[in-house]
């Protein structure tokens, strides 16, 4: 896992922390080392300013705030608040059973090192009708850094959220969030920022760096972006999970992600690495050393010829294009170092052709995320940590004369609740498999998102069809699907075929 900020992100953070000087109201109550912050909160009047003195050791307690007040430290490098008891109690719980206004500023919140890997260790949990401002703070080592829900409102300014396990910031229900001049980094498993349900979010001059995913917007949530950066995220820089979700704004900076855009993310949000030309044929490394630059530069419908060799890439496939290698044994597209995605075909894009290539994350996540329309011909998808191909939305995909093998190499795939497959489909996705081989994957060779296939809920209404001669064998290496058979209407649903090869409706 990447624990160090990129040079670009770190430079941005240096700029952020340098300009936070503004006149502040005086302290109503001062908490000295060894005294209880919660006791000060309990005796404070509405609108009080509680100042927490600097200390070489953290204040170790859990705070509940139900009234309007300001909680101010002596600086995030001088005042520290750490969770005391492992459990589901947040370090700071702001309950807005009525309309209250709370400001948190100038200190660092965290759990103890190592405890962030436990579930439901919340840093700051905001609910109800609370209106909260967080300024000049560091929030780290939680499972979820900040959760804001219900109709609560949150504004962050000059905040560093990092080293959180599942979410840096989660906005849900009808929460409204504004993030300015901040850095969200090193979220390990989930996303740096997630907006779900009907949450609304505005992100201004903020960097999302080195997260598993940068920004995820799904359900009917909304986000507006201004002058922000998506850098070195291991999976998607920006993922829009449903057609109902909306992300708007001018082009933003994307660099070094597993894929800059995923799902329903609009291509207009990304600044191209190279201007589009009228050329219909380009070569890599002949015309461009960087394959993404060549994709940005090629005219729609053009062909990029990729010479023999291994190429570290994170591709956003956002226009009709053919990527043609010299054969799966000669031209290899692999994920960037420590990344979990090689590329993404976003929704609404048709005419993607991948030919004569091998594609792997070398034990990372999933080779390709496909929400658009594409065809794979003579392509080998192998040695991916999670799935070979993840196909969702309204994608239409043909896999022809190709091999999908040895996917599901993560140690986590051995957990009972994790399913790692050759090809997984969800939503209304359609797949046609022709003259291809799918073998030696950890769980299913082909699977759709249904409870009968081991998923927690039914989320597939698409179709899978077979043409020609297809070989699907040797899957379910883990044996986790033993006894499930091969459900669905397809040729592998017969008692002579080992369990765990294909699961369809």
Secondary structure per residue as TSV (DSSP state, phi and psi in degrees):
chain	resnum	aa	ss	phi	psi
A	1	X	-	360.0	143.9
A	2	X	-	-83.4	117.0
A	3	X	-	-105.9	-8.5
A	4	X	S	-107.8	140.2
A	5	X	-	-73.2	147.1
A	6	X	-	-65.4	159.2
A	7	X	H	-59.4	-40.5
A	8	X	H	-63.9	-47.8
A	9	X	H	-64.3	-41.7
A	10	X	H	-64.1	-39.4
A	11	X	H	-62.1	-41.8
A	12	X	H	-61.8	-39.6
A	13	X	H	-67.1	-38.3
A	14	X	H	-58.8	-40.3
A	15	X	H	-63.4	-42.4
A	16	X	H	-61.6	-48.2
A	17	X	H	-74.0	-11.6
A	18	X	H	-85.1	-15.2
A	19	X	S	-121.5	49.8
A	20	X	-	-113.5	14.4
A	21	X	-	-77.7	120.8
A	22	X	-	-152.7	151.0
A	23	X	-	-68.0	135.2
A	24	X	-	-120.2	148.9
A	25	X	-	-64.8	154.0
A	26	X	-	-70.7	168.5
A	27	X	-	-80.5	133.7
A	28	X	S	-87.0	-42.0
A	29	X	E	-132.8	138.6
A	30	X	E	-117.2	128.4
A	31	X	E	-99.2	123.4
A	32	X	-	-94.7	159.4
A	33	X	T	-52.4	135.3
A	34	X	T	92.4	-15.6
A	35	X	S	-90.7	163.3
A	36	X	-	-91.9	126.4
A	37	X	H	-68.5	-40.2
A	38	X	H	-62.1	-38.9
A	39	X	H	-62.0	-38.1
A	40	X	H	-65.7	-40.4
A	41	X	H	-62.6	-43.3
A	42	X	H	-63.3	-36.2
A	43	X	H	-93.1	-5.0
A	44	X	-	-72.9	147.4
A	45	X	-	-80.0	161.4
A	46	X	T	-54.9	134.5
A	47	X	T	83.4	4.5
A	48	X	E	-66.0	154.9
A	49	X	E	-110.9	111.5
A	50	X	E	-100.4	117.4
A	51	X	E	-102.5	128.9
A	52	X	E	-106.1	119.4
A	53	X	-	-69.1	159.2
A	54	X	-	-65.4	149.2
A	55	X	-	-155.7	143.9
A	56	X	S	-70.3	-18.4
A	57	X	S	-115.3	150.2
A	58	X	-	-72.5	148.4
A	59	X	E	-73.0	124.1
A	60	X	E	-112.3	97.3
A	61	X	-	-167.4	171.3
A	62	X	-	-111.8	135.7
A	63	X	E	-112.7	138.8
A	64	X	E	-120.6	125.9
A	65	X	E	-119.8	123.4
A	66	X	-	-127.7	12.3
A	67	X	S	-138.0	164.5
A	68	X	-	-72.9	128.4
A	69	X	E	-169.2	169.9
A	70	X	E	-116.0	131.2
A	71	X	E	-113.8	113.7
A	72	X	E	-124.9	128.6
A	73	X	-	-91.7	-172.5
A	74	X	S	-96.2	8.2
A	75	X	-	130.3	146.4
A	76	X	T	-70.4	-12.0
A	77	X	T	-99.1	5.9
A	78	X	T	-125.9	-26.6
A	79	X	-	-123.4	126.2
A	80	X	E	-129.1	136.5
A	81	X	E	-121.4	123.2
A	82	X	E	-124.5	138.6
A	83	X	-	-60.5	144.7
A	84	X	-	-99.8	-50.6
A	85	X	S	-115.3	130.1
A	86	X	S	-67.3	126.7
A	87	X	S	169.9	-164.5
A	88	X	S	-95.5	12.0
A	89	X	-	-83.6	122.4
A	90	X	-	-63.0	159.3
A	91	X	S	-65.1	-43.6
A	92	X	E	-128.4	120.3
A	93	X	E	-115.7	114.1
A	94	X	E	-105.1	111.1
A	95	X	E	-103.7	114.6
A	96	X	E	-102.6	62.0
A	97	X	S	-63.5	-20.6
A	98	X	S	-134.1	173.4
A	99	X	-	-69.7	118.4
A	100	X	-	-134.1	157.3
A	101	X	E	-122.5	123.0
A	102	X	E	-127.4	136.8
A	103	X	E	-121.0	131.8
A	104	X	E	-117.0	130.9
A	105	X	E	-157.1	146.8
A	106	X	S	65.7	42.9
A	107	X	-	-155.1	172.3
A	108	X	E	-111.4	131.8
A	109	X	E	-109.2	138.7
A	110	X	E	-164.1	164.0
A	111	X	-	-92.7	171.7
A	112	X	-	-68.2	146.1
A	113	X	T	-53.9	132.4
A	114	X	T	96.8	-28.0
A	115	X	G	-76.8	-15.1
A	116	X	G	-64.4	-15.8
A	117	X	G	-80.0	-9.1
A	118	X	S	-81.2	149.5
A	119	X	T	-74.0	154.9
A	120	X	T	57.8	38.7
A	121	X	-	-99.4	94.6
A	122	X	E	-88.0	139.9
A	123	X	E	-79.5	-69.1
A	124	X	E	-124.3	122.4
A	125	X	E	-118.1	118.9
A	126	X	E	-120.3	128.9
A	127	X	E	-145.4	173.4
A	128	X	E	72.9	-136.9
A	129	X	T	-101.0	17.1
A	130	X	-	-65.4	143.0
A	131	X	E	-117.5	115.2
A	132	X	E	-124.2	138.8
A	133	X	E	-119.5	130.6
A	134	X	E	-120.9	120.9
A	135	X	E	-129.7	142.1
A	136	X	E	51.8	48.2
A	137	X	E	-124.7	161.1
A	138	X	E	-120.9	131.4
A	139	X	E	-127.3	117.9
A	140	X	E	-151.1	162.5
A	141	X	S	57.0	45.5
A	142	X	S	-117.8	165.4
A	143	X	S	-73.2	-40.7
A	144	X	E	-126.9	121.1
A	145	X	E	-65.2	-58.0
A	146	X	E	-133.0	134.9
A	147	X	E	-121.5	128.5
A	148	X	E	-128.3	131.1
A	149	X	-	-142.6	-177.1
A	150	X	T	59.9	-131.4
A	151	X	T	-106.5	18.8
A	152	X	-	-63.3	153.5
A	153	X	E	-121.3	140.4
A	154	X	E	-138.0	134.3
A	155	X	E	-124.0	126.9
A	156	X	E	-110.4	135.7
A	157	X	E	-140.0	120.9
A	158	X	E	60.2	56.4
A	159	X	E	-120.7	138.3
A	160	X	E	-111.9	110.1
A	161	X	E	-111.7	117.4
A	162	X	E	-157.2	165.7
A	163	X	S	57.8	36.3
A	164	X	-	-100.8	150.9
A	165	X	S	-81.2	-52.2
A	166	X	S	-108.0	-42.1
A	167	X	E	-142.8	135.8
A	168	X	E	-73.9	-50.2
A	169	X	E	-142.9	129.2
A	170	X	E	-119.4	121.2
A	171	X	E	-110.8	127.2
A	172	X	-	-139.8	175.4
A	173	X	T	56.9	-126.0
A	174	X	T	-112.6	29.2
A	175	X	-	-64.9	151.5
A	176	X	E	-122.4	127.6
A	177	X	E	-131.5	135.6
A	178	X	E	-122.0	128.1
A	179	X	E	-120.0	123.4
A	180	X	E	-128.8	141.7
A	181	X	S	52.2	42.2
A	182	X	-	-126.7	169.1
A	183	X	E	-130.6	124.3
A	184	X	E	-118.0	115.2
A	185	X	E	-142.0	157.8
A	186	X	-	56.2	43.1
A	187	X	-	-85.4	123.5
A	188	X	-	-81.2	-46.7
A	189	X	S	-113.7	-36.6
A	190	X	S	-95.9	-115.0
A	191	X	E	-135.2	151.8
A	192	X	E	-59.9	-49.7
A	193	X	E	-131.8	135.2
A	194	X	E	-130.0	131.7
A	195	X	E	-118.8	119.9
A	196	X	-	-130.0	172.1
A	197	X	T	55.3	-120.5
A	198	X	T	-113.4	23.8
A	199	X	-	-63.9	151.0
A	200	X	E	-122.8	138.8
A	201	X	E	-142.3	139.4
A	202	X	E	-123.2	128.6
A	203	X	E	-123.2	119.2
A	204	X	E	-127.1	128.4
A	205	X	S	46.4	52.3
A	206	X	-	-128.4	146.2
A	207	X	E	-111.4	130.1
A	208	X	E	-112.4	111.8
A	209	X	E	-135.9	137.8
A	210	X	S	60.4	29.1
A	211	X	-	-91.5	166.2
A	212	X	S	-61.1	-48.1
A	213	X	S	-133.1	148.0
A	214	X	S	-75.8	-78.3
A	215	X	E	-121.6	129.6
A	216	X	E	-120.6	124.6
A	217	X	E	-124.7	125.1
A	218	X	-	-146.3	-175.7
A	219	X	T	57.5	-126.5
A	220	X	T	-114.1	26.6
A	221	X	-	-69.6	160.6
A	222	X	E	-130.8	144.7
A	223	X	E	-142.8	141.3
A	224	X	E	-120.0	131.2
A	225	X	E	-113.5	139.8
A	226	X	E	-141.8	123.0
A	227	X	S	49.6	46.6
A	228	X	-	-116.4	169.0
A	229	X	E	-131.9	138.7
A	230	X	E	-122.5	105.0
A	231	X	E	-128.2	127.8
A	232	X	S	57.5	30.1
A	233	X	-	-76.7	138.9
A	234	X	S	-70.2	-31.2
A	235	X	S	-108.7	-121.6
A	236	X	E	-79.3	136.9
A	237	X	E	-68.3	-50.9
A	238	X	E	-132.0	122.0
A	239	X	E	-120.4	125.3
A	240	X	E	-110.5	115.6
A	241	X	-	-87.9	-17.8
A	242	X	S	-138.8	156.4
A	243	X	S	-67.9	-20.1
A	244	X	S	-78.9	-25.8
A	245	X	-	-69.3	154.0
A	246	X	E	-139.6	131.9
A	247	X	E	-128.6	126.9
A	248	X	E	-126.9	164.1
A	249	X	E	142.1	169.2
A	250	X	S	-73.4	173.0
A	251	X	-	-58.9	136.5
A	252	X	B	-109.6	169.1
A	253	X	E	-86.9	126.6
A	254	X	E	-127.4	127.6
A	255	X	E	-150.3	138.9
A	256	X	S	72.0	18.1
A	257	X	-	-87.4	161.1
A	258	X	S	-57.1	-42.2
A	259	X	E	-153.3	134.3
A	260	X	E	-63.0	-44.3
A	261	X	E	-125.9	142.4
A	262	X	E	-139.8	159.2
A	263	X	E	65.6	-126.0
A	264	X	T	-97.1	17.7
A	265	X	-	-62.3	131.1
A	266	X	-	-70.6	135.7
A	267	X	G	-66.1	-21.3
A	268	X	G	-68.1	-13.1
A	269	X	G	-81.8	-9.5
A	270	X	B	-108.2	130.2
A	271	X	-	-75.5	121.3
A	272	X	-	-63.6	151.9
A	273	X	S	-79.1	-19.6
A	274	X	S	-147.4	147.0
A	275	X	-	-68.8	146.5
A	276	X	-	-70.6	139.5
A	277	X	-	-112.7	-177.9
A	278	X	S	-98.7	11.0
A	279	X	-	-78.4	133.2
A	280	X	S	-100.5	-5.5
A	281	X	E	-137.3	126.9
A	282	X	E	-137.6	161.4
A	283	X	E	-130.4	150.8
A	284	X	E	-126.7	123.3
A	285	X	T	-94.2	16.7
A	286	X	T	-62.0	-61.6
A	287	X	T	-85.1	-35.2
A	288	X	-	-139.0	136.4
A	289	X	S	-77.3	-27.4
A	290	X	S	-102.2	123.1
A	291	X	H	-66.0	-36.4
A	292	X	H	-65.0	-38.1
A	293	X	H	-59.9	-41.6
A	294	X	H	-64.2	-40.4
A	295	X	H	-62.5	-43.4
A	296	X	H	-64.4	-34.1
A	297	X	H	-83.8	-29.2
A	298	X	S	-66.0	145.3
A	299	X	-	-67.8	146.6
A	300	X	T	-53.5	132.5
A	301	X	T	89.2	-0.2
A	302	X	E	-80.1	176.6
A	303	X	E	-122.9	131.8
A	304	X	E	-110.7	119.6
A	305	X	E	-93.2	126.5
A	306	X	E	-109.7	121.0
A	307	X	-	-68.5	161.7
A	308	X	S	-55.3	144.3
A	309	X	E	141.6	176.3
A	310	X	E	-108.7	132.9
A	311	X	E	-126.9	123.4
A	312	X	E	-83.7	120.6
A	313	X	E	-141.0	159.8
A	314	X	-	-140.3	101.7
A	315	X	E	-105.8	132.7
A	316	X	E	-104.3	110.5
A	317	X	E	-97.1	99.9
A	318	X	-	-120.6	5.6
A	319	X	S	-147.9	161.8
A	320	X	-	-61.8	124.9
A	321	X	E	-160.1	149.9
A	322	X	E	-108.4	126.0
A	323	X	E	-105.5	116.6
A	324	X	E	-122.5	116.5
A	325	X	-	-93.0	-167.2
A	326	X	S	-101.8	8.3
A	327	X	-	127.0	150.8
A	328	X	T	-60.2	-24.4
A	329	X	T	-86.2	-6.8
A	330	X	T	-118.5	-34.5
A	331	X	E	-117.3	115.9
A	332	X	E	-118.5	126.0
A	333	X	E	-103.5	120.1
A	334	X	E	-127.6	156.4
A	335	X	E	-64.7	153.4
A	336	X	-	-58.5	157.2
A	337	X	T	-54.7	132.0
A	338	X	T	64.1	19.4
A	339	X	-	-104.4	162.6
A	340	X	S	-123.0	24.2
A	341	X	E	-157.0	136.4
A	342	X	E	-93.3	-34.9
A	343	X	E	-173.5	171.0
A	344	X	E	-142.1	135.3
A	345	X	E	-103.8	112.1
A	346	X	-	-80.8	159.6
A	347	X	T	-61.1	146.1
A	348	X	T	88.1	-6.0
A	349	X	-	-100.3	132.2
A	350	X	-	-124.8	164.0
A	351	X	-	83.0	23.9
A	352	X	E	-85.5	125.5
A	353	X	E	-123.5	123.6
A	354	X	E	-114.9	121.8
A	355	X	E	-134.6	139.8
A	356	X	E	57.3	49.6
A	357	X	E	-135.1	156.7
A	358	X	E	-113.6	141.4
A	359	X	E	-135.3	127.8
A	360	X	E	-153.7	149.3
A	361	X	-	-93.8	1.8
A	362	X	S	53.9	48.6
A	363	X	S	93.5	4.7
A	364	X	S	-82.1	-134.4
A	365	X	S	-85.8	-100.6
A	366	X	E	-124.5	138.7
A	367	X	E	-62.6	-55.2
A	368	X	E	-134.3	137.0
A	369	X	E	-103.4	122.9
A	370	X	E	-124.7	116.2
A	371	X	-	-119.7	-5.8
A	372	X	S	-104.4	-152.6
A	373	X	E	-113.8	130.0
A	374	X	E	-158.0	166.2
A	375	X	E	-133.6	131.0
A	376	X	E	-108.3	123.6
A	377	X	E	-128.5	122.8
A	378	X	E	55.1	53.9
A	379	X	E	-121.2	138.7
A	380	X	E	-110.3	120.4
A	381	X	E	-109.4	113.6
A	382	X	E	-150.0	157.5
A	383	X	-	55.5	48.7
A	384	X	-	-104.5	142.8
A	385	X	S	-64.7	-35.3
A	386	X	S	-111.3	-88.5
A	387	X	-	-114.3	158.0
A	388	X	S	-73.1	-59.8
A	389	X	E	-123.3	133.1
A	390	X	E	-111.5	113.5
A	391	X	E	-117.9	122.6
A	392	X	-	-144.2	-173.3
A	393	X	T	62.5	-134.7
A	394	X	T	-106.1	31.5
A	395	X	-	-61.0	147.7
A	396	X	E	-127.9	114.9
A	397	X	E	-131.4	136.8
A	398	X	E	-116.3	130.0
A	399	X	E	-111.6	114.4
A	400	X	E	-124.4	131.5
A	401	X	S	50.7	45.4
A	402	X	-	-129.5	169.5
A	403	X	E	-127.7	132.3
A	404	X	E	-120.0	108.4
A	405	X	E	-145.4	151.8
A	406	X	S	56.7	42.6
A	407	X	-	-99.8	152.9
A	408	X	-	94.8	50.9
A	409	X	-	-98.4	-5.3
A	410	X	S	-64.0	141.9
A	411	X	G	-58.0	-31.5
A	412	X	G	-64.0	-19.4
A	413	X	G	-64.2	-17.5
A	414	X	G	-79.2	-8.0
A	415	X	S	-73.6	143.1
A	416	X	T	-60.6	-31.4
A	417	X	T	-92.2	2.9
A	418	X	-	-107.9	130.6
A	419	X	-	-118.5	120.7
A	420	X	-	-120.3	124.4
A	421	X	-	-135.2	169.9
A	422	X	S	-70.7	-58.1
A	423	X	E	-132.0	131.5
A	424	X	E	-124.6	134.7
A	425	X	E	-121.5	147.1
A	426	X	-	-142.5	172.7
A	427	X	B	60.1	-132.2
A	428	X	T	-103.7	21.4
A	429	X	-	-63.7	148.4
A	430	X	E	-124.4	135.3
A	431	X	E	-129.7	133.5
A	432	X	E	-116.7	122.0
A	433	X	E	-107.4	123.7
A	434	X	E	-131.3	123.9
A	435	X	S	49.4	47.7
A	436	X	-	-126.5	167.4
A	437	X	E	-122.7	129.4
A	438	X	E	-127.9	111.6
A	439	X	E	-149.2	156.7
A	440	X	-	61.6	34.2
A	441	X	-	-92.0	154.8
A	442	X	S	-62.9	-45.5
A	443	X	S	-113.0	-116.0
A	444	X	-	-75.6	150.5
A	445	X	S	-72.6	-53.0
A	446	X	E	-128.7	133.8
A	447	X	E	-146.1	149.7
A	448	X	E	-117.3	160.7
A	449	X	S	-79.3	82.1
A	450	X	-	-133.5	152.0
A	451	X	G	-60.6	-35.4
A	452	X	G	-66.8	-13.6
A	453	X	G	-101.4	5.5
A	454	X	T	103.8	3.9
A	455	X	-	-89.8	161.4
A	456	X	S	-78.2	-17.2
A	457	X	S	-154.7	164.9
A	458	X	-	-85.6	122.5
A	459	X	-	-144.3	42.3
A	460	X	B	-143.8	126.1
A	461	X	-	-132.6	18.5
A	462	X	-	-88.7	-148.0
A	463	X	E	-149.8	153.5
A	464	X	E	-133.0	126.8
A	465	X	E	-126.4	157.2
A	466	X	E	-127.2	137.0
A	467	X	E	-136.0	154.5
A	468	X	S	70.5	-149.8
A	469	X	-	-110.0	112.0
A	470	X	-	-114.0	140.1
A	471	X	E	-114.3	119.4
A	472	X	E	-127.5	108.6
A	473	X	E	-157.4	160.0
A	474	X	S	70.9	11.7
A	475	X	-	-83.1	-177.2
A	476	X	-	59.9	43.3
A	477	X	T	-61.8	-31.1
A	478	X	T	-71.5	-27.3
A	479	X	-	81.3	7.7
A	480	X	T	-68.6	-20.6
A	481	X	T	-97.5	10.8
A	482	X	T	-60.3	130.2
A	483	X	T	93.2	-7.1
A	484	X	S	-90.1	-14.0
A	485	X	-	71.0	-148.9
A	486	X	-	-136.0	76.5
A	487	X	-	-60.8	151.4
A	488	X	S	113.5	173.3
A	489	X	S	-95.7	92.7
A	490	X	S	-163.5	165.2
A	491	X	T	-65.3	-18.1
A	492	X	T	-90.0	0.0
A	493	X	-	-88.4	75.4
A	494	X	S	-149.7	155.7
A	495	X	T	-65.8	-13.2
A	496	X	T	-85.6	-7.9
A	497	X	S	-97.4	129.9
A	498	X	-	-57.5	149.1
A	499	X	S	-60.2	153.2
A	500	X	S	83.3	25.6
A	501	X	S	-93.8	-50.7
A	502	X	E	-139.9	134.5
A	503	X	E	-132.4	112.3
A	504	X	-	-130.7	171.3
A	505	X	-	-61.4	360.0
